Amino acid sequence: MQEKFVRALTAGADIGKVAVMPNTLEDVLHFLKALLIIEQKIDLPLIAISMGPLGAISRLFGWLFGSQLTFAVGEQSSAPGQIPIEDVRKVIEIAQKAHGLQRE
């Protein structure tokens, strides 16, 4: 994953995006850890989503690991595992307020 983002940066990309479909919770943890490492090494805004029911945690907490954006359901879902926007906003607000979780 890091190699793809480095190639995007080298090619002049303004932002890097990746979406994956995990098979296990371990896949999601590996994905988030890799995102955190990449975000600390590469000067490129990143969008990283892990899809499906297992990937919901990346949609809610990806911002803590370096993802600049998430996708949520407005009127109609466009990918597996998307969560209604009201729920995403509420979870992020609660996490930030209750636990002081803010990205620098």
N, C-alpha and C positions, 0 to 999 in steps of 0.2 A: 504494500500500500504506500509506503514512504517513497519508494522508487517512482511510482506513478505520479505522486504529487511533485516530486523533484523535476520530473520530465515536464509536467504542466507549467511549473514555475520557469524552467529554462526556455520553454516555448513561448513565454510571454503571457501566460494566463493571468487573468485578474482574480480568479477564484478557482479553488479546486473542489470537486464534488465526487463523492463515492456513496453508493448505496449497495448494501449486501443483504443476503438472506441467510441468517444464522440457522443452524440445525440444533444447537444446544445452548444453554446458558453460558457455558464455557466459551463458546464462539463469541457471544456478546461481550463477555469480559475481556477476551483477547482483543477484540475490535476496539473497545473503549481505551484499553491500555495503549494500543498502537496509536490511536488518535492523539492521546495525551503526549506521547513521546514525539510524534510528528509535529504537533502544534508548537512544541517547545523548540524544535530545530529548524522549521521552515517558515520564512516570512511570506506567507500566502494565506489569505482568509480561506477557511475550510468549511465545507458542508459535508457532514458525515451522518448517514442514517443506516441503522440496522432495521430491517423490515420484519413484518409479521408479528404475531403475538409475542414472541421471545424478544423482539427488537424494540418493543414499546419503551423499555427503560432508556434506550438511546434517544428516543424522541422526546422524552421528558427531562433527561439529565445530560444529554450530549453537550450542552453549553458548558458544563463543568469540565469537560474533557477537551474542549477546543472547537466544537462545532458552532459556527456563527448563526445557524439557522436551522429550524426544524420545519416539518410539513405536518399540517393538521387538517382535519375535516372542517370545511366551511359548510357547504351545502351537500357535497357529494365526495366520497372518498376516491382518490386517484391511485392509491397503492395499498397493499396489505399492511395492516397494523396501524393505520393512521387513527389518531384519537381526536375527538371533537375539540375544536379550538378553545372552547370555554374551559374544558377540563385541563388542557395543557397550560393555559394561563394560570389557572387556579393552583395546580401542582407547583409550577415554577415560583409563583408568588409565595406559597406556603414554605417551600424549601428555602427561599432566600430570606424570608422573615424569621422563621422559627430556628433556623440553624446558621444564620449568617453566611450562607453559601453564596458568594459572589465571585465572579471571574474578575481578575484584574486586567 
